[in-house]
Amino acid sequence: MKQAANRSAPRIELLILLAIVSTSLVLRVAVVQVDRVVRWDEPDYLIAGRNLFSGKGYAVTSRPEIHYAPLFPVVTGLLYPLTHDMKLNSDIAYVLFGTLALLPFYWLAKRLFGVRVAVMATAFLCLFPPLTADAIFWGTMLEPLYLLLLYAAFCAVWLAWEKESLAAHLAAGALFGLAYLTKPEAIVYLGLMFALLVLGNLWRRSLSNRRVVAGILGGVLAFALVISPYIIFLYRHTGRILITGKLGVTYVAGLGAVEHDPGLYDRALSRLDEAGEEIIWFSEDRFKYSIGEEIRADPHGFIRRIWKNVNTLETVLFARHVFPFYFLLFIGLAWFGSAWSRERAVKEILLIAAVLPVFTFLPFHIELRYFAPMFPILLLWLARGIAALGDWLQQTWKSWAFPMRQGSRLAFGLSVLLCALILVHFLALQPRVLRNGLANMNPSRREAGLWLKANSPADSLIMSRDPEVPFYAKRHWVATPNEEYPIFIAYLRKRGADYLVVDEREVTVIRPQLGLLLAGDSPPSGLRHVYTADDPRGKTIVYEVLY
C-alpha cells in the first residue's frame, strides 16, 4: 500500500504543478486582454527592438540606444517580422516568461523545503497580484523575463553549491549575464552569489578543490563573455567602460521622485545641455554626473533621501494588494518556528542573499517594480510559515497523546485552509488592481499616435516629451526640452520637427512655462492645431509645425 502511494506521489505532484502552470497561463492571457496603453520606459524598449529588426539599428532616436539593456528589445523584436505589432510581442513575453518563471522557482523551493512548501509557494506566485495584474502597468514589462533568468540562476547557484558542478557554475554565470542584459542591476546578484560560493567553500574547506575553483572562475568568465558584446557596444558609442549608460543621471533625477516633484525630475533629464544641442538624457553631459560626488557634496541630504525612501517602501510594500503586514506573522514562523541546523542556515542565507540586492535602490527612488525579485522569496517564506504552523499543530496534538492520524489530518487541513484563503484573497484582488491600473492610463496619447499614423507622412518627425505617441504613430521621435517657450520653440525648429505633441499634465504640472500650448484653438505663431484627444486625465494636443 505504501509502495503504491510512493509511486503515485510524483504523478500527483506533476498534475498539481501542471494545474498551477495552466492557471498562470489562463490568468495572464486574460490580464493582457485589458485596454492598457504602452507608456513610460516600455515604448523605448519596444521602439529599440522594432528598429533593430527593421534595419535601423539598436536605437530609439537617431542615436544608438545606450540607456536600456538590449535583451528584452531583442526578444520582442525577434517577433516583429511575424507580428508587426510590438505591443503584442510585449504581451506574449509577459505571458510566456511569467508562466515559465514558475518552474525554476518551484524547483528551488522544492530543493530547499520540500514538495509541500513548493506547491504552496508556487501557487501563491501564480496568483500574486503585483506580478500578474499590476505588472502590466509598471511601464517596462521586463520583470517576467528578468525573474525567469534570475531564479534559473539561483537554481544553478544551489546546484553549484550542492554538487560542486562545473556546469552549474558556468550556467549560473551565463544566466546572471542574461539577467544583466535585461536589467543591469543583476550584476549585484552575480557578485553577491559568487562571493557566497567562495565563503561557503572556505567554510566547508572545499575551496582547494580544483573543480570548485575552476567552477567559480568559469562562472565569472561566462558572465563576462555573455555581457561583453553589450559592454563593447557601450564603449564604442561612449568611449567609456560602463555597466549602464544611465546610472549617474538617474540618481540626480531621482530626487524629483523622492520629493514628489515631477518638474524637478523632468528638468534633471530634459533641460538642454551646455551646448544647447540635446537634452541631458541624450547628451554627453549626462556623464558629468557622479553618484559619489553627489553624496560627498550633500551627505546629510543623502541620509534624508534614504530615510524617505525607507518610509515610502514601507507603505508601498505592505499595502493590502501587495504583502499585507499580517503576512509577516507567517514569515516569523518560517524563520523562528524551529531551530536552524547548519544545512538550514545555508538555505536561509541563500534566500536572504537573493533579497538583499533590491535594497540597492534605496539611494535612488522607490517604485514597486524595483522590488519584484524579492516577492517570490517572501511568498516562499509565507508558505514555509504556514507549513511550520501545521507542524506545530501536529506536534502539539502528538504531545497530548491524541491519535497521530487525526493530528496529521488537522495539520494538513489547516495548511490547505490557510493556503486557500490566501489564494482567494490574491484572486479577488485581480479585478481591483486592473481597474486601478486602467484608471491611471492615458489613452489620449495612444489616440494621438494612431491619428498621426493615419494622417502624417511616414517620414514625419514627431517631437514630444515621451515616446508613447511616436511609438503608436510608428514615426521618428525627438524629445522636447524642458525650457522656456522661446528656447523650446527655437529648438523645435532647429531639429526640423513636423509635429509637436503635448499633453495637459505636461504643460500644467511638469512644464508650466509651456502653458500657452494648452490652448489648441488659439495656438502660438508657427503652430497649427490639427488634433486633440481627450481622456479622464486630460487632453493630448497635436500641432503641425509651420515653416
N, C-alpha and C positions, 0 to 999 in steps of 0.2 A: 504493500500500500504506500509506504513511504517512498519507495523507488519510483512508483508511478507519479507521485506528487512532484518528486525531484525532476522527473523527465518533462512534466508539463509546465514547470515554473518558467523556463526560458521562453516557451511559446506564449504564455500569458504575458510575460514581460514585453515581448516583441509586439503583441497585439495592443497592449496599453500604449507603448511608445508610438506605434503607427496611428492610434487614435489621437494622441496628442499632436503629432505632426500634421495629421489631416485637419484637425481643428484649427491649428495655426494657419494652414493654407486657406481654409474657407474664410476664417476671420479676416485675414489680410486682404484677400481678394475683395471681400465686402467693404473693408475700410477704404481701399483706393477707389471705390466707386463714387465717393463723395466729391463734391464740386470744389476741390481745392485749387488754389492758384499757386503756380510756381513763383517763388519770391526769395528775397534776401540772397544768400550765397548760392542757392541751388541753380539759378539761371547761369551764373558764372561757370559752374562745373559743367552744366549741360551745353552751353554755348561752346566751351572749350572742346568738349567731346564731339559735338557736331562739326565744328571747324576742322578738327583733327582728321575726321573721316570724310571730309568734303574737300580735302586737298588744300586747306587754308592754314594748316599748321596748328600747333598747340597754342591757341590764343583766344582771348575774349574780345579784345580790341585789335588794333593794328600791331600791338606789341606782343612779343612772346609772353605767355602767362607764367609768372614766377611766384604768385601768391598761393595758388591752390595745388595741392598734391595731385598727381595725374591718374591714379588707378581708377577711381570712380568715373572720371570722364572717359577713360579708355574702355571700361566695361560697358558703360551705357552707349558710348559712341560706336562700339562694335555692332550694335543692333541697328544703328541709324540707316545704313543702306537697305535694310529689310523693312523697317517700320516707317521711316521718315517722320518719326514722332518721338522727340526726346523726352517729353513728359511720360509717355507710355513706357519708354525704356527705364525711366527712373522708378515708375511704379512696379515694373517687372523685377527690378533689382530689390526693391523693398520687400516684395512678396517672397521671392526666391531666397535671398540671403537671410532674411528674417526667420524663415522657416528652417533653413539649413543650420542656422546658428544653434538651434535646439540640440543638435546631435553631439557636437563636441562638449557642450555644457552637460548633457546627460551622461556622457562617458566619464567626464571628470567628477561629477557628483557621485556617480556610482562607484568609481575607483576610490574616492575618499571616504564615503559614508554609507555605501550600500544601496541596494535597489529601492528600498522603501523611501529613503530620503531623496534619491534621484528622481523617482517618479513624481513625488510631491513638488519638488523644486522646479522640475521641467514643466509640469502643469501650470504652476504659478507663472513661470516665464512666458509660456504660451499666451496667457491672457493678461499679462501685466500692462495696464493702460498706458504708462509713459512710453513703452517700447512698441505699442501697437497703435492705438488711436491717436495718441499725442505726437508720436514721432513724425508723422507726415506733415505736421505744421511747424516743425523746428527750423525749416528753411535750409536744410542741407541734403537730407536723405542718405547721408553717408553711414549712419550708425549701424544699420543691419549688416552691411559688408564689413565694417570695422569690427563689430562684435564677433562675427563669424571667424575672422582671421585671428583676433586676439585670443579667443577661447580655444581655437585649434592650437595656437602657440602655447597656451597654458598646458594643454594636454601633452604636447611634445616635451615641455619642461618637466612635467611629472614623470613621463616615461624616461627621460634622460636621467632623472634622479633615481628612479627605481631600478632601471635596467642597465644604467651606465652605457647606454647605447649611443654609438657614434651617429647613426642615422637619426635618432631622436634629437640629439644636439643640433645637427645640421638642419633638421626640419624646423626646430624652434627658431633658429636664427633666420631662416628663409621666411617663415610665417610672420615674424616680427618685422622683417623687411617689407613684406607686402602690406602689413598693417600701417607701417610708416608711410608707404606710398599712398595710403588712404587718408591718414591723419598723422602728421609728423610727430605729434607727441608720443607716438608709440615707441620712439627711441628711449623714452624714460623706462618703459616696461622692459625693453631689452637690457638696459644697464642694470636695473634692479634684479631681474630674474637671474641673469648670469652671475651677478655678484652673490646672490643667494646660493647658486650652484657651487661657486668657489668656496664660500664659507661653510656650506653644508658638507662638502667633501673634505675640507680641512677638519671639520668636527668629527667625521667618521673615519678619518685617516685614509681616505682613498684618493687624495689629490696626487699621490705619487703614481697612481695607476695611469699608464701611458694612454689607455683608451679614454679615460676621463679627461685628461689634459688635451688630447687631440680633439675630443668632442667639444670642449668649451672653446678652444681656439677656432675650431672649424665652424662652430655656430656663429661666432662673431664675424668670421670671414664670410660665411654665407649671407649674413645680414648686409655686410659691406658690398658684396657683389650684387645683391638684389637691388640695393638703392643706388648703386654707382651711376647708372645712366641718368638718373634724375639729378644727382649731385653735379655731374658733368654738364648737364643742361643748364643748371643754375649758374655754374661757374662761367659757362660760355656767354651767358647773357647779362651777367652782373660783374664778372671779373673778381668775384669773391667766392670763397668756400662757405656755403650756407647750408643749414639744415632746413630752413624755411625762409621764404622771402618777405615775411610779414611780422616777425617777432617784435622788433622794437616799436614800430609804428602802431601795432595792435595794442601794446602796453600803454602807449601815450593816449591813444583814442579811448581805451577802456575806462579812463577816468570819467568820461562823459556818461558811460553806462552806470558806473558806480554812483555818480551823483544824480542819476536820472535826468540828465540834461542832454537830449538828443542833438541840440545845436552844438554843444561842446564836442560831442563825439564826431559830428559831421565836419566841423571845422578842422579837427585834427587830421582827417583823412582827405578832405576835399578842397581845402584852400589851395591856391596856386603856389607853386614853388618859387624860389627866389628869382628864377629867370622868367617867370610868368608863362612858361611853355606847357605846363602839365600840372594836374592836381597832384598832391603829395603822394597819394596811393600808387600812382604810376610813375612817379618821378624818382630820379637818383637821390633826391633829398631825403627820401624815407630811410635811407641807410645811415643818416646822420643821427638817428635816434638810438640811444644805448640804454638798455634797462639798468645796467649798473650805474651809469652816470645819473639817470633819473632818480634812483634810490638814494645815491650819495648826496644829491642836491636837496632832497627833502626826506630824510629818514623818518621823521615823525609823521609826515603825510603818508608814507608807505605803510607804517603800522596802522594808522587810522583806516587806510584803504582795506587792509586785510581784515581788520575788525568789522568793518561794514559788510564785507563780503561773507564773513562767517555768519553774521546775523541774517543776511539775505539767504544764504544757503540753508540755514535752519528753517526759515519759513517756506522755502521752495521745496526742500527735500521731504519735509514731514507734513506736507499738505495731504488732505484726505485722499485725493486721487493719485498720490504718488506712494509714499510709505508712511502711513499714519504712526503717531507716537506709540500707540498701544502695541504695534508690531515689535517694538524694542523689548517688550517683556519676553517674547519668544527668542530674541537674539541673546538676551541674558541667559536664558535656559540653555541655548545652544553652546554658549561659551563656558558657563559655570555649572551646568547641570551634572557634570561628572568630572572626576579628576583627569588631568592631562597626562597621558603617558608620553614617552619620547616620540613615539610614532604619531600620536595625535597632535603633539606640539608642532611637528614638521608640517602636517596638513594645515593647521591653522595659520602658521607663518606664511605658507604659500598663499592662502586666501587673503590674509592681511596685506601681503605684498602686492596682490592683484588689485587691491582697493586704493592703496596709498597714492599712486601716480595721479589720480584725478585731482588731488588737492594742490597740485602744482598750478592750478588755475586760480587759486585764491589771490595771488597778487594782481591778477588781471581783472576780470569781472565775472559775474555769475549768470550762467544760463543752464537750465536743467539738462540740456543735451550734453554739456561737458561731463556730466557725472553718469552718463549711460553705462560705461564699463563696470561701475560698481553695483548696479542694480541686480544682475544675476547672482552676485555673491551675497547680497542682502537677502535675496529670495532663497538661496541655499541655506543660509543661517536660519531663516524663518522656518523652513522645512525641518531643519535639524532640531530647532526648538520644539516644534510640535512632536517630533519623534521622541525627544527627551521627556516631554510631559507624559506621553504614552508609556514610556519605560518606567517613569516614576510611579504611575498608577499601577502598573503590573507588579513592580517590586513591592509596593505598599500592600497590595492585595495578597501577595505571597507571604509577606511578613506577618500578616494576620491569620495565616494558616487557612485561607479560603482556597477553594479548588483552583488550580492553575489555569485550567482550560477557560473558566469564566473570566479570570483576570486577563488572559490573553485577548479574549473577545472584547472585553471592555476597553482595553488599551487600543486595540485595532479600531473599534467603533469610535472612540474619542478622536483618534487621528483622522479618520475618514470624515467625521463631522466637522472638525475644525478646518480641514483642507477644503471640504465642500463649501463651507461658509465663506472662506476667503476667495475661492473661485467664483462663487456667485457675486460676491462684492466686486471683484475685478470685472466680471462680465457686465454687471449692471451699470458700471461706470462708463463703459464704452460709448453709449449714445450721448451722454452728458459731455464727455471730453470732445467728441466730434462736434457737437453743437457749439461748444466754447471756441474750438479752433476755427470753425467756419465763420463765427461772428467776428473774428479778427482778420478775415480775409479782405483783400481789396480787389474785387472783381472788375472794377472800373479800369484798372491798369491792363488787365487781360483784354478787356473790350477795346481799349485804345490800341493795343498792339494788333489785335485782329483787324481793326479798321484800317490801320496803316498797311497791313499785309495785303488787304484787298484794294487799297486806294493809292498806294505810293509805288513809284518805280522800284525795281528790285535792287538797284544800286544806291538807294537813298541812304543818307547818313542821319541817324536819329540821335539827338543829344538829350539826355535825361540824367537824373541823379543816380538811378539804379538801372540795372539791365533787364528788369522784368518786361517792360514794353518792347524793347528790341528783340527779346527772346521770342515773344509771341508773334512779332511782326516778321521775324527772320530777316532783319535788316542790320546793317553795320551800326555799331554803337560807339559813342564817345561820351565820357562822363562830363557833366556840367560842374563848374566850380562853385564853392561857397564864397562868393564875393559880392560886393556892392553892385547894383544893377549896371552902371556904365561899364565896369570891368567885365561883368558877366556877359553882357551882350556883345562886347568887343571880342571876347574870347570865342563866343559862339560863331561869329562871322569869320574870325581867323581860322577856325577849324573847318569851315565850309559846311556847316550844318544845313540840312534840308528841312528838318522838322525839330521842333523843341517840344518836349513833353514835361509838364509839371503836374503835381497833384496838390490838393488842398492842404494837407498836413505839412507838406514840404514848405510851402510859401507862407504859412501862418505860424508854424511851430519851430521848424528846423531852420528855415532861412527866411525869417520875417521881412528882411530887407528887400525881398523879391515879391512882396505882397501885391504889387500892381499887376502881376501876371495872373492873378485870380480872376480879374475882370475880363472874361473871354469876349464879352460883347463890345468892349472898347479896348482892344489890345494896344500896347505901346507901338510906336512907329517902327516899321520894318518887320512886323509880325502880322500874320493873318490867321485869325481863328478858323479852324477847319473842323474841329470835332470836340465834343465834350461827352464824357461818360460819367454817370453818377452811380454811387453805391452808398450804403448807410454810413460809411466812414468818410464820405466827401467826394469831391469831383476829381477827375483826371482830365486835363485840358491839353489838346494838341494844337500847336501853332505851326503854320508853314513860315519858313524864313524867307523874306523877300530881299532880293539883291538889286 
